[in-house]
């Protein structure tokens, strides 16, 4: 049996019957051209009805509304859209991107509790929560220094 070959409407590459392809407005596109020029979600690879159905993440990836809702979060501090695996959720229940999280939160050297950086106390090259500082750090010539 002779296979009927199709050509991509964008790059003219041969598309075999077993190849993944997209059909849109009467044209056929190879998988890679479809991802590049059509309103296709970069995660689930489903063709959307229009480019307005796609939203961009902070790293400029276009996602459909379903993938956006299931796989991303919005940073509480800067409003950027981040992948769930790249976000942090500190004790206050808000989601932060990694950059904002590390700019605003720190962990106690002794008990590893998360806290706002401005609540941390510095002693001998480490940061402590108030409870651990009171229990484990002695007053010395360094004194108590809040995190700056």
N, C-alpha and C positions, 0 to 999 in steps of 0.2 A: 504494500500500500504506500502510495506517495503522499508525503506530508505536505499540506498546503502551507507555504511560508507566508508570514506576515511581516511587514516592515513597520518600525516605530515611526510615528508621525512627527517626531521631533528630531531624532538623530539618524534615522534610516537603518538602524541595526536590525538584523534578522531576528524575529521572535518565533521561537519554536512552540509547538502546541503545549509542551510541558513547562514552558517558561511562565513566570508570573508576569502579568501585564495588566494594564488599565485601559478601559474604554471610557472615553469622555467626549461628548458632543460630536459623535460620529468618527472620532479618530481613535487609533490604537497607539498606546505608548508602552515602551519597555518599562520594566520595574523602576530602573534608576531615573529615567526621564520623568516618569510619573511622580516619583518622590520630589523631583526638582521643580517641575512646572505646574503640577496639578494641586488642587486643595486636598492633600493626602496627609493624614496624621503620621508623624514620624515614629510613633510608638506602635500603634496597632496596624498601621499601613492601610487603613480603610479610607476610601475616597469619600470626601465630604461634598455636600451640594454646592458650597461656595467657600471662598477663602475667609469669609466672615465667620464661618463655623470653627475656625482654628484660632487658638490663642497661643501666644509666645511665652516661653519660660525665660528666666533671667539669662540663660545661656543660649537664647535665640532659637530654641527648638519649637516647631509648630506642632501643637497637639489638639486633638478633638476635645470637645467638652467632657466626654466620659473619661478619657485618659487624664485630662487635666484635673478632674475632681478626684479620681482614684489614686493618682500617682504623684501629685504635687501638693504643696502648701504655700501659703503667702506669709512672708516674713512680717512679724508684728512691728518690727522697727523700721524697715526700709521699704516694705510693700513689694519686694521682688518675689517672683514665683520660683520656688526651688523644688527639686525632686525630693520626695519623702526621705530617701536614704541620705540626702545631704543636708537635712534640716536637724535642728536640735530643739528639744522641748524642755526648757528648764523648769524649776519647781513652781513657777507662777502659772503654768499651763499654757502659756503663749508659745507659738512656734517662731523660731528665729533661723535665719540663714547662718551658715558657719561663720562668716565674717562678723555679722552683728552679734552673734552669740559670744565669740571670743573677744569682742570689743567691750561687752557689757557684763560678762559673768566670769567667775573664777571659782576654783574648788579649793577647799581647805586642805592644806598639806597633811594634816593629821587625820581628820575624819572623812575627808573627801566630799563633804556637803557642798552643794552649789550655793552661790550667793552673788549678789550684785557686787561688782568690783569695788564700789565706793564703801561697802560694808566690810571689806576684808582688811585685816591688820597685818602689817609686814614685820617680820622678825627674822634676823639671820638668813637672808636670801630666800625666805618662804612666806607664803600668805596663809593666814589662819582666820577661822571664824572667831567671834568674840568668846564663845565658850571654850574652845581649845586654847586660845591665847591665854585666857585667865588660868586655865588648868596646867598648861605645859610650858609656857614661856615666862621666864623671869625678867624682871626689870633689869636693865643693864645700861651701858652707855649708849646703846643704839636707840633705846626708848621705843615708843609705839608710833608707827607711821601708817596712816591710812593708805590704801592703794591709790596711786595717781595715774 
